[in-house]
Amino acid sequence: MLLLAIIPSCAEEFALATERPTTQGLTGGPDSLLAQKTLVRQNDPLVLPGDLLPQFDGVQIENLRLFAHNESQFAVIPFQIDERGPEGEFVFTGGQAAGTDVDKGHFDYNDEVVFLAKDVGGQVSKSEWAELGDRGSEIIIIDPKDDSRKGWVYLIHFPENPPPLSNKDYVKYTPGKEIVQSDYYTLKYMKGSPFYMDIIYSRKAGGNGEDFFDRVKVRLSVEAFFHLIHIEKTEEDFKSFVIGWKDGPVRVLRKVENYFRILFNLSSPSIFSVNEYYERLTYTPVQLTIPFRLKWVFNTFGINDWTWRIYGDFPGLKGGMAYTDRNLDGFRFTGNHTPEYFEKNIDMSRFNWGYNTKEGVGTWFPNLLLPEMLYGIVTLYVVDDEKYLDPPDDTPGLIGAGMKGRWEEFNPDLMKKLEPGTYELSLDTYFPHPSIKIEEVEEWLQIRNFPLWVEVGETMGENILSEPRNDKGTYAYKEEQEDDGEQNFCGVLTDTRGRELHLHRIYFYAGSYRVTPRTNIVGRLFTKEEYIHLGFEDIRRLDHFYEKTDPVSEMKNPMVQKLTLRNGEVIDLLGCKPCGFSGRLPDGKKIFLWDTQIRSLVFVDFRGKK
């Protein structure tokens, strides 16, 4: 990997600006406990980036263990370390995409330590945990909504003979059969499909061990050439091929190559995404490529209307209940409701969340993470009719719910400002018990809305390496000081932990780092339905904070992005929780942070094409 040295102009500006197996010999008495665990959240996956742990840089990953202190003793808890390459791509252990990192099994700044909130413990004195190995770190987990709620774990390196790993495996993957399974759920995929087709709740999880799901359905209807042509697309126009995977004890990663047959059966470019699976939730990226400006496409092809629906078909939940934030009393699926019944008795307007459940069977609780500005155009879609024809499907009829959007709901201003490129949504699925109550919903939504803070406390051991390895396995970087003529935006990013990161080559992503990098932001004004397009060169500073409610869509807990422009004007836009920024550190390392991890970003300089 080459070091992209920071350009001089930027440098000048910076100067201004559950199962816890016992491990013999690792007990700690009650007197060593400094603080009890007060963290209440249980189901959150925790991902600790290696840039917070420089004292482990260069150690063998196989010699690291993660400990928690519970019941007056230390124990190794389930964890895994997922390696990333120099550009941030995961390293997979199976499939055609399998390979190794350039550091050949050594820990570095962009590797990830993954564990679950339910396994953290109390705080102990450094004199206790420092005796476990030759270097270590105290890791503090904090609830951002109540910073008095905390938990602790300890990452320890052993020079040799580390203690056994935990024998707990929270989630498993069966390649070829495309089955992902935990103690709470089983997901099955049809070959070539990006969406799961079966959901089974085990009896241990409160289900009956039977599949209650037909499939996730994606339906697109287009009226083109001034109503002369009607085009229908379904989830079967998405094609997906698994090309890599990693099956760890805490997280399963599946890398898939996706295609979508767009208008007139033209295939989209190949798009790669990585699905993540944990014990009680999944993250499924859904990527959309817009090859042209939408206004040009609509004018050229004479498109009069465009309707899309994303919903679940779950015949096994007949007799169960559905809830949304606008229908807190719920409604029962009977298999024979008419559209008129729903229009009269159910609020079908804009909504923020919803779930469907039947006691003794299971729960389908999807959470489609959209940029905040799109929530206002999404309405509820429900069909409860066993005689309804809705092919392709596996079970005739439709008992299902989801969301619907129509082109007429799109503000023309947004259509003009949305640029070509790849965008990413995330379909999260949570697996709560089949008798989940309304008051328990926030426990699941806050996993993404208010991610747990992960901080490093006391450490033991000096940094092993001053510089990471390059692709030859040595520790020397070749400096590169060429100006390629492209815009190079520099800034100081402050994350939610208070760290200040000096970055150059900053980019914004409408989704993860796998989508089109941009040097501009499109957003909706916080108080009204008006859209703004601003380049980084217009922005001096951005700050993220939360409001109670969006006055336009009535969405709860929206993120707001306060932009201070170079001309002194201040603009409040709706933020984007599933979006993020990347940049290069002064030594050339590339990092990516979600907007939920960023407190502020100050642009101090830019250089490039005028």
C-alpha positions as CSV (number, residue, x, y, z in Angstrom):
1,M,0.0,0.0,0.0
2,L,1.3,3.4,-0.9
3,L,1.4,6.4,1.4
4,L,-0.5,9.3,-0.2
5,A,1.3,12.1,1.6
6,I,-0.9,15.1,2.5
7,I,-0.5,18.0,0.2
8,P,1.3,21.1,1.6
9,S,-1.8,23.4,1.5
10,C,-3.8,20.9,3.7
11,A,-0.9,20.5,6.1
12,E,-0.7,24.3,6.6
13,E,-4.4,24.5,7.4
14,F,-4.2,21.6,9.8
15,A,-1.6,23.5,11.8
16,L,-4.4,26.0,12.5
17,A,-7.2,24.0,13.0
18,T,-23.8,-15.6,27.6
19,E,-21.7,-18.6,27.5
20,R,-18.6,-17.7,29.5
21,P,-16.4,-20.7,29.8
22,T,-14.2,-20.8,32.9
23,T,-10.5,-20.4,32.1
24,Q,-8.1,-21.7,34.7
25,G,-5.8,-19.2,36.3
26,L,-7.8,-16.2,35.1
27,T,-9.9,-15.5,38.2
28,G,-10.2,-12.1,39.8
29,G,-11.6,-11.6,43.3
30,P,-14.5,-9.3,44.1
31,D,-12.2,-6.7,45.5
32,S,-10.8,-6.2,42.0
33,L,-14.1,-5.0,40.6
34,L,-14.2,-1.2,40.2
35,A,-17.7,-0.9,38.7
36,Q,-20.6,-3.2,38.0
37,K,-21.9,-3.6,34.4
38,T,-24.9,-1.2,34.0
39,L,-25.4,-1.6,30.3
40,V,-28.9,-2.8,29.6
41,R,-28.9,-3.2,25.8
42,Q,-28.3,-6.9,24.9
43,N,-28.7,-7.5,21.1
44,D,-26.4,-4.9,19.7
45,P,-23.4,-6.1,17.7
46,L,-20.3,-4.1,18.6
47,V,-17.6,-3.5,16.0
48,L,-14.3,-2.0,17.3
49,P,-12.0,-0.6,14.5
50,G,-8.3,-1.4,14.8
51,D,-7.4,2.3,14.5
52,L,-8.4,2.6,18.2
53,L,-5.9,-0.1,19.1
54,P,-2.5,0.9,17.9
55,Q,-0.7,-1.0,20.6
56,F,-1.8,-4.3,18.9
57,D,-0.6,-3.2,15.4
58,G,1.4,-6.1,13.9
59,V,0.6,-8.8,16.5
60,Q,-0.6,-12.2,15.3
61,I,-4.4,-12.2,15.3
62,E,-4.5,-15.8,16.5
63,N,-2.8,-14.7,19.8
64,L,-5.6,-12.2,20.8
65,R,-8.4,-13.0,23.2
66,L,-11.3,-10.9,24.4
67,F,-12.2,-11.1,28.1
68,A,-15.1,-10.0,30.3
69,H,-15.3,-10.0,34.1
70,N,-18.4,-11.6,35.4
71,E,-19.2,-13.6,38.5
72,S,-15.9,-12.7,40.1
73,Q,-13.8,-14.1,37.3
74,F,-12.4,-13.4,33.9
75,A,-13.6,-15.5,30.9
76,V,-12.9,-15.4,27.2
77,I,-16.1,-14.3,25.5
78,P,-17.2,-15.1,21.9
79,F,-15.5,-12.6,19.5
80,Q,-13.9,-12.5,16.1
81,I,-11.5,-10.3,14.2
82,D,-12.4,-9.6,10.6
83,E,-9.6,-8.4,8.5
84,R,-9.9,-5.7,5.9
85,G,-7.5,-4.9,3.0
86,P,-5.8,-1.5,2.4
87,E,-8.9,-0.2,0.6
88,G,-11.3,-1.4,3.3
89,E,-12.6,-4.6,1.6
90,F,-13.3,-7.6,3.9
91,V,-11.0,-10.6,3.6
92,F,-13.0,-13.7,3.1
93,T,-12.1,-17.3,3.9
94,G,-14.4,-19.1,1.5
95,G,-15.5,-18.8,-2.1
96,Q,-13.8,-17.4,-5.2
97,A,-13.2,-14.1,-3.4
98,A,-11.3,-15.8,-0.6
99,G,-7.8,-14.5,0.1
100,T,-5.5,-13.0,2.7
101,D,-4.7,-9.5,3.8
102,V,-1.4,-8.0,2.8
103,D,-0.3,-8.1,6.4
104,K,-0.6,-11.9,6.4
105,G,-2.7,-12.5,9.6
106,H,-1.3,-9.6,11.6
107,F,-3.6,-7.0,13.2
108,D,-3.8,-3.6,11.7
109,Y,-5.7,-0.3,11.8
110,N,-8.7,-1.3,9.7
111,D,-9.3,-4.8,11.0
112,E,-12.5,-5.1,13.1
113,V,-13.0,-6.7,16.6
114,V,-16.6,-8.0,16.7
115,F,-18.6,-9.1,19.8
116,L,-22.1,-8.7,21.3
117,A,-23.3,-6.3,23.9
118,K,-24.8,-9.1,26.0
119,D,-21.4,-10.5,26.7
120,V,-19.7,-7.5,28.3
121,G,-18.9,-7.4,32.0
122,G,-17.8,-5.1,34.8
123,Q,-14.7,-2.9,35.2
124,V,-11.7,-4.2,37.0
125,S,-8.4,-2.6,38.1
126,K,-5.6,-2.5,35.6
127,S,-3.4,-4.5,38.0
128,E,-5.8,-7.4,37.5
129,W,-6.2,-7.5,33.7
130,A,-2.6,-6.5,33.0
131,E,-1.4,-9.8,34.4
132,L,-3.3,-11.8,31.7
133,G,-0.9,-11.1,28.8
134,D,2.0,-8.9,27.6
135,R,-0.2,-6.1,26.2
136,G,-3.9,-5.2,26.4
137,S,-6.6,-2.6,26.3
138,E,-9.7,-1.8,28.4
139,I,-12.6,-1.3,26.1
140,I,-15.6,0.7,27.4
141,I,-19.1,0.3,25.9
142,I,-21.5,3.2,26.6
143,D,-25.1,3.8,25.8
144,P,-25.3,7.2,24.0
145,K,-28.8,7.8,25.3
146,D,-27.7,7.3,28.9
147,D,-24.0,7.5,29.5
148,S,-24.4,6.1,33.0
149,R,-25.1,2.7,31.4
150,K,-21.7,1.1,30.7
151,G,-20.0,-2.2,30.2
152,W,-16.3,-3.3,29.8
153,V,-14.3,-5.9,28.0
154,Y,-10.5,-6.5,27.8
155,L,-8.6,-7.3,24.6
156,I,-5.4,-9.1,25.6
157,H,-2.4,-10.3,23.6
158,F,-0.5,-13.5,24.6
159,P,3.1,-13.9,23.3
160,E,2.4,-17.6,23.1
161,N,-0.1,-20.3,24.2
162,P,-3.2,-18.1,24.4
163,P,-6.1,-19.7,26.4
164,P,-8.8,-21.6,24.5
165,L,-11.4,-19.6,22.5
166,S,-15.0,-19.7,23.7
167,N,-16.9,-22.7,22.3
168,K,-20.0,-20.6,21.7
169,D,-21.0,-20.1,18.0
170,Y,-23.8,-17.6,17.7
171,V,-24.5,-17.9,14.0
172,K,-23.7,-20.5,11.3
173,Y,-23.6,-20.5,7.5
174,T,-24.0,-23.4,5.1
175,P,-22.4,-22.6,1.7
176,G,-24.1,-24.0,-1.3
177,K,-27.4,-24.6,0.5
178,E,-27.4,-20.9,1.4
179,I,-28.7,-21.3,5.0
180,V,-27.9,-19.0,7.8
181,Q,-28.9,-20.2,11.3
182,S,-28.7,-19.1,14.9
183,D,-30.6,-20.3,18.0
184,Y,-33.3,-17.8,17.1
185,Y,-33.9,-18.0,13.4
186,T,-33.1,-19.9,10.2
187,L,-32.9,-18.0,6.9
188,K,-32.9,-19.8,3.6
189,Y,-32.1,-18.3,0.2
190,M,-33.0,-19.5,-3.2
191,K,-30.1,-19.9,-5.6
192,G,-29.6,-16.7,-7.5
193,S,-31.8,-14.6,-5.2
194,P,-30.5,-11.7,-3.1
195,F,-33.5,-12.0,-0.7
196,Y,-34.3,-14.7,1.8
197,M,-37.3,-16.9,1.0
198,D,-37.8,-18.8,4.3
199,I,-37.8,-17.7,7.9
200,I,-38.1,-20.3,10.6
201,Y,-38.3,-19.5,14.4
202,S,-37.0,-22.4,16.5
203,R,-39.0,-23.7,19.4
204,K,-36.3,-22.3,21.7
205,A,-37.0,-18.9,20.3
206,G,-40.8,-19.2,20.8
207,G,-41.7,-20.4,17.3
208,N,-43.0,-23.7,16.0
209,G,-40.0,-24.7,13.9
210,E,-41.9,-24.2,10.6
211,D,-41.4,-21.8,7.8
212,F,-43.9,-18.9,8.0
213,F,-42.5,-16.9,5.1
214,D,-43.1,-16.9,1.4
215,R,-40.5,-14.4,0.3
216,V,-39.4,-10.8,0.2
217,K,-41.1,-9.2,-2.8
218,V,-39.9,-6.3,-4.8
219,R,-42.2,-5.0,-7.4
220,L,-41.6,-2.1,-9.9
221,S,-44.3,-0.9,-12.2
222,V,-43.5,1.7,-15.0
223,E,-45.7,3.4,-17.5
224,A,-43.5,4.5,-20.4
225,F,-43.8,6.2,-23.8
226,F,-46.8,8.1,-22.6
227,H,-48.8,5.1,-21.4
228,L,-48.1,3.0,-24.6
229,I,-45.8,0.6,-22.7
230,H,-46.3,-0.9,-19.3
231,I,-43.3,-2.5,-17.7
232,E,-43.3,-4.8,-14.6
233,K,-40.2,-5.9,-12.7
234,T,-40.0,-8.2,-9.7
235,E,-37.5,-9.6,-7.3
236,E,-36.7,-12.2,-9.9
237,D,-35.1,-9.5,-12.0
238,F,-32.5,-9.3,-9.3
239,K,-29.8,-11.9,-9.7
240,S,-27.3,-12.6,-7.0
241,F,-24.3,-14.9,-6.8
242,V,-22.3,-15.6,-3.6
243,I,-18.6,-15.2,-4.3
244,G,-17.1,-15.1,-0.9
245,W,-17.9,-15.7,2.8
246,K,-16.6,-15.9,6.3
247,D,-18.3,-17.8,9.1
248,G,-17.3,-16.5,12.5
249,P,-18.7,-17.2,15.9
250,V,-20.3,-13.7,16.2
251,R,-20.8,-12.6,12.6
252,V,-21.3,-14.3,9.2
253,L,-20.3,-12.3,6.1
254,R,-21.6,-13.2,2.6
255,K,-20.2,-11.3,-0.4
256,V,-22.6,-11.3,-3.3
257,E,-22.4,-10.1,-6.9
258,N,-25.7,-8.5,-7.9
259,Y,-27.3,-7.6,-11.2
260,F,-30.7,-6.1,-11.9
261,R,-32.5,-6.2,-15.3
262,I,-33.5,-2.6,-15.8
263,L,-35.7,-1.2,-18.6
264,F,-36.0,-3.3,-21.7
265,N,-34.1,-6.2,-20.1
266,L,-30.8,-4.3,-20.1
267,S,-28.7,-5.6,-17.2
268,S,-27.2,-3.2,-14.7
269,P,-23.4,-3.2,-14.0
270,S,-22.2,-5.8,-11.6
271,I,-22.6,-4.5,-8.0
272,F,-20.9,-6.2,-5.0
273,S,-22.3,-6.1,-1.5
274,V,-21.6,-7.8,1.8
275,N,-24.5,-9.2,3.9
276,E,-23.9,-9.4,7.7
277,Y,-25.6,-11.9,10.0
278,Y,-25.6,-11.9,13.8
279,E,-27.4,-13.9,16.5
280,R,-30.7,-11.8,16.4
281,L,-30.4,-9.5,13.4
282,T,-29.1,-9.2,9.8
283,Y,-27.9,-6.3,7.6
284,T,-28.7,-6.7,3.9
285,P,-27.4,-3.9,1.6
286,V,-29.7,-3.1,-1.3
287,Q,-27.8,-1.2,-4.0
288,L,-29.4,0.8,-6.8
289,T,-27.5,2.1,-9.8
290,I,-28.9,5.1,-11.7
291,P,-26.9,5.3,-14.9
292,F,-28.4,8.6,-16.1
293,R,-30.0,11.7,-14.6
294,L,-33.5,10.7,-13.7
295,K,-35.1,13.8,-15.3
296,W,-33.4,12.9,-18.6
297,V,-34.6,9.3,-18.4
298,F,-38.1,10.3,-17.7
299,N,-38.3,12.8,-20.4
300,T,-36.5,10.6,-23.0
301,F,-38.7,7.5,-22.4
302,G,-41.9,9.4,-21.7
303,I,-42.3,7.9,-18.3
304,N,-45.7,8.9,-16.8
305,D,-45.7,6.9,-13.6
306,W,-43.4,4.8,-11.6
307,T,-44.4,2.7,-8.5
308,W,-42.3,0.5,-6.3
309,R,-43.2,-1.8,-3.5
310,I,-41.0,-3.7,-1.1
311,Y,-42.9,-6.1,1.2
312,G,-43.0,-9.5,2.9
313,D,-45.4,-12.3,2.0
314,F,-45.9,-14.3,5.2
315,P,-48.8,-16.8,5.0
316,G,-47.8,-18.4,8.2
317,L,-48.7,-15.3,10.2
318,K,-52.4,-15.5,9.3
319,G,-54.2,-14.9,12.6
320,G,-51.3,-12.7,13.8
321,M,-51.0,-9.0,14.3
322,A,-49.3,-6.1,12.5
323,Y,-48.2,-2.8,14.0
324,T,-46.7,0.5,12.8
325,D,-45.9,3.7,14.5
326,R,-49.2,5.1,13.1
327,N,-51.2,2.0,14.1
328,L,-50.2,1.3,17.6
329,D,-53.4,-0.7,18.3
330,G,-52.5,-3.1,15.5
331,F,-54.6,-5.0,13.1
332,R,-55.1,-8.7,12.7
333,F,-54.5,-10.7,9.5
334,T,-57.5,-12.9,8.6
335,G,-56.8,-13.6,5.0
336,N,-60.0,-11.9,3.8
337,H,-59.7,-8.2,4.3
338,T,-60.6,-5.8,1.4
339,P,-58.6,-2.7,0.3
340,E,-61.6,-0.6,1.4
341,Y,-61.3,-2.0,4.9
342,F,-57.7,-0.9,5.2
343,E,-58.4,2.6,3.7
344,K,-61.2,3.1,6.3
345,N,-59.7,1.5,9.4
346,I,-55.9,1.7,9.0
347,D,-53.6,4.7,8.7
348,M,-51.9,3.9,5.3
349,S,-49.9,7.2,5.2
350,R,-46.3,7.8,5.8
351,F,-44.8,5.6,8.5
352,N,-41.4,5.0,10.1
353,W,-41.5,1.4,11.4
354,G,-43.7,-1.7,11.5
355,Y,-43.6,-5.3,12.4
356,N,-45.7,-8.5,12.0
357,T,-46.0,-11.2,14.5
358,K,-47.9,-14.3,15.7
359,E,-47.3,-15.8,19.1
360,G,-46.0,-19.4,18.8
361,V,-44.9,-18.9,15.2
362,G,-42.5,-16.0,14.7
363,T,-42.0,-12.3,13.9
364,W,-41.0,-10.4,10.8
365,F,-39.5,-7.1,11.8
366,P,-37.8,-5.5,8.8
367,N,-36.2,-2.1,9.0
368,L,-35.4,-0.5,5.6
369,L,-32.9,2.2,6.3
370,L,-33.4,5.0,3.9
371,P,-31.8,8.4,3.8
372,E,-34.0,10.5,6.1
373,M,-35.2,12.7,3.2
374,L,-36.9,9.7,1.6
375,Y,-39.0,8.7,4.5
376,G,-41.6,11.3,3.7
377,I,-42.4,9.7,0.4
378,V,-42.9,6.1,1.7
379,T,-46.4,4.9,2.5
380,L,-47.8,1.7,4.1
381,Y,-48.6,-1.2,1.8
382,V,-50.8,-4.0,3.2
383,V,-52.7,-6.9,1.5
384,D,-54.6,-9.5,3.5
385,D,-56.3,-11.7,0.9
386,E,-55.7,-15.4,0.4
387,K,-57.2,-15.2,-3.1
388,Y,-55.1,-12.3,-4.2
389,L,-52.9,-13.2,-7.3
390,D,-49.4,-11.9,-6.8
391,P,-46.9,-14.1,-8.7
392,P,-44.1,-15.0,-8.6
393,D,-44.6,-16.7,-5.3
394,D,-44.4,-20.1,-3.6
395,T,-47.8,-19.9,-1.8
396,P,-50.9,-18.6,-3.6
397,G,-52.5,-15.5,-2.1
398,L,-50.9,-12.6,-0.2
399,I,-50.8,-12.0,3.5
400,G,-48.2,-9.3,3.7
401,A,-47.1,-5.8,4.5
402,G,-44.3,-3.4,3.6
403,M,-43.8,0.0,1.9
404,K,-44.8,1.7,-1.2
405,G,-43.5,4.7,-3.2
406,R,-44.9,6.5,-6.2
407,W,-43.2,8.8,-8.6
408,E,-45.9,11.4,-8.1
409,E,-44.8,11.6,-4.4
410,F,-41.2,12.6,-5.5
411,N,-40.5,16.2,-5.3
412,P,-39.5,17.4,-8.9
413,D,-36.7,19.3,-7.2
414,L,-35.2,16.0,-5.9
415,M,-35.4,14.4,-9.3
416,K,-33.3,17.2,-10.8
417,K,-30.7,17.1,-8.1
418,L,-30.2,13.4,-7.7
419,E,-27.0,12.5,-9.6
420,P,-26.2,9.3,-11.5
421,G,-24.2,6.6,-9.7
422,T,-24.8,3.8,-7.1
423,Y,-26.8,4.3,-4.0
424,E,-27.3,1.9,-1.1
425,L,-30.2,1.2,1.2
426,S,-30.0,-1.4,4.0
427,L,-32.7,-3.9,4.7
428,D,-32.2,-4.9,8.3
429,T,-34.2,-7.8,9.8
430,Y,-34.6,-8.2,13.6
431,F,-35.6,-11.4,15.3
432,P,-37.4,-10.5,18.6
433,H,-39.6,-13.1,20.3
434,P,-43.0,-13.8,18.7
435,S,-44.9,-11.9,21.5
436,I,-43.0,-8.6,21.1
437,K,-44.9,-5.6,22.6
438,I,-45.0,-2.0,21.2
439,E,-42.9,-0.7,24.1
440,E,-40.1,-3.1,23.1
441,V,-39.7,-1.7,19.6
442,E,-37.3,1.1,20.6
443,E,-34.9,-1.6,21.9
444,W,-34.4,-2.8,18.3
445,L,-34.6,0.5,16.5
446,Q,-31.9,2.1,18.6
447,I,-29.3,-0.4,17.4
448,R,-29.0,1.7,14.2
449,N,-30.4,5.0,15.3
450,F,-28.2,5.3,18.4
451,P,-25.2,3.0,18.0
452,L,-23.4,2.1,21.2
453,W,-20.2,4.1,21.8
454,V,-17.1,2.1,22.0
455,E,-14.1,3.8,23.7
456,V,-10.7,2.6,24.7
457,G,-9.7,3.2,28.3
458,E,-6.4,2.2,29.9
459,T,-3.9,0.4,27.8
460,M,-0.8,-1.7,28.3
461,G,2.0,-2.1,25.9
462,E,3.7,0.2,23.4
463,N,2.9,0.3,19.7
464,I,4.8,-2.5,18.0
465,L,5.0,-0.9,14.6
466,S,5.3,2.8,13.6
467,E,4.1,2.0,10.1
468,P,1.8,-0.7,8.6
469,R,3.1,-3.3,6.2
470,N,3.0,-2.7,2.5
471,D,2.1,-5.4,-0.1
472,K,5.6,-6.8,0.2
473,G,5.2,-7.5,3.9
474,T,7.8,-4.9,5.0
475,Y,7.1,-1.9,7.1
476,A,8.3,0.8,4.7
477,Y,6.0,3.0,2.6
478,K,6.8,4.5,-0.7
479,E,5.7,8.1,-0.5
480,E,3.6,9.5,-3.4
481,Q,3.4,13.2,-3.8
482,E,1.8,13.5,-7.2
483,D,-1.1,15.9,-7.9
484,D,-3.4,13.9,-10.1
485,G,-5.6,17.0,-10.9
486,E,-8.6,15.7,-9.0
487,Q,-10.2,17.6,-6.2
488,N,-8.6,16.9,-2.9
489,F,-10.7,18.0,0.0
490,C,-9.0,18.2,3.4
491,G,-10.6,18.5,6.8
492,V,-10.7,17.7,10.5
493,L,-13.3,15.1,11.5
494,T,-14.4,14.8,15.1
495,D,-16.1,11.5,15.9
496,T,-18.7,10.8,18.6
497,R,-15.9,9.7,20.9
498,G,-14.2,13.1,20.6
499,R,-11.3,12.0,18.5
500,E,-10.0,14.5,16.0
501,L,-8.9,12.9,12.7
502,H,-7.0,15.0,10.1
503,L,-8.1,13.7,6.7
504,H,-7.4,14.4,3.0
505,R,-9.2,13.0,-0.1
506,I,-12.5,13.2,1.7
507,Y,-15.6,11.6,0.0
508,F,-19.2,11.3,0.9
509,Y,-21.2,8.0,0.3
510,A,-25.0,7.6,0.0
511,G,-24.6,4.3,1.7
512,S,-21.5,2.3,2.6
513,Y,-18.0,2.9,1.2
514,R,-18.9,0.5,-1.7
515,V,-21.1,3.0,-3.5
516,T,-20.2,6.0,-5.7
517,P,-17.9,8.4,-3.9
518,R,-19.0,12.0,-4.1
519,T,-17.8,15.5,-3.2
520,N,-21.2,16.9,-2.8
521,I,-24.3,16.5,-0.6
522,V,-28.0,16.4,-1.6
523,G,-30.5,16.9,1.2
524,R,-33.9,18.2,2.2
525,L,-34.3,21.3,4.4
526,F,-35.3,20.3,7.9
527,T,-38.4,22.4,8.1
528,K,-39.9,22.1,4.6
529,E,-39.9,20.0,1.4
530,E,-37.2,21.8,-0.5
531,Y,-34.0,20.1,-1.7
532,I,-30.4,21.5,-1.7
533,H,-27.3,20.4,-3.7
534,L,-24.0,21.6,-2.3
535,G,-20.4,20.8,-3.2
536,F,-17.7,20.5,-0.5
537,E,-16.2,23.7,-1.9
538,D,-19.3,25.5,-0.6
539,I,-19.2,24.0,2.9
540,R,-17.0,25.2,5.7
541,R,-18.4,22.9,8.5
542,L,-21.0,20.3,9.1
543,D,-22.4,19.1,12.4
544,H,-24.7,16.2,13.2
545,F,-27.3,16.1,16.0
546,Y,-30.7,14.6,16.6
547,E,-34.2,16.2,16.8
548,K,-37.3,14.6,18.4
549,T,-39.4,14.8,15.2
550,D,-39.1,15.8,11.6
551,P,-41.9,18.4,11.0
552,V,-42.5,17.3,7.4
553,S,-42.7,13.4,7.6
554,E,-43.2,13.2,11.4
555,M,-40.4,10.7,11.6
556,K,-39.1,10.2,15.2
557,N,-35.4,10.8,16.1
558,P,-34.2,12.2,12.7
559,M,-30.6,13.1,12.3
560,V,-30.0,16.7,11.3
561,Q,-27.0,17.9,9.4
562,K,-26.2,21.6,10.2
563,L,-24.1,23.0,7.3
564,T,-22.1,26.2,7.8
565,L,-21.3,27.5,4.4
566,R,-18.2,29.5,3.4
567,N,-20.3,32.6,2.9
568,G,-21.5,32.4,6.5
569,E,-25.0,31.0,5.8
570,V,-26.2,28.2,8.0
571,I,-28.5,25.5,6.6
572,D,-30.2,22.6,8.5
573,L,-30.7,19.5,6.3
574,L,-32.1,16.1,7.2
575,G,-29.2,13.9,7.8
576,C,-28.6,10.3,6.6
577,K,-27.9,7.6,9.2
578,P,-27.0,4.9,6.6
579,C,-24.6,7.3,4.8
580,G,-20.9,8.0,5.6
581,F,-17.6,9.7,4.8
582,S,-14.2,8.3,4.0
583,G,-10.8,10.0,4.0
584,R,-7.1,9.4,4.1
585,L,-5.1,9.9,7.3
586,P,-1.7,11.7,7.0
587,D,0.1,8.4,6.7
588,G,-2.2,7.3,3.8
589,K,-4.5,5.0,5.6
590,K,-8.0,5.0,4.4
591,I,-10.9,5.1,7.0
592,F,-14.7,5.1,6.7
593,L,-17.1,6.3,9.3
594,W,-20.9,6.3,9.3
595,D,-22.7,9.6,9.8
596,T,-23.9,8.2,13.2
597,Q,-20.2,8.1,14.2
598,I,-19.4,11.6,13.2
599,R,-20.0,14.7,15.4
600,S,-18.5,17.3,13.0
601,L,-16.4,17.8,9.9
602,V,-14.5,21.0,9.2
603,F,-13.3,21.5,5.6
604,V,-10.0,23.3,5.9
605,D,-8.8,23.4,2.3
606,F,-9.3,21.9,-1.1
607,R,-7.3,21.7,-4.3
608,G,-7.8,20.4,-7.8
609,K,-9.9,21.1,-10.9
610,K,-11.6,24.5,-10.8
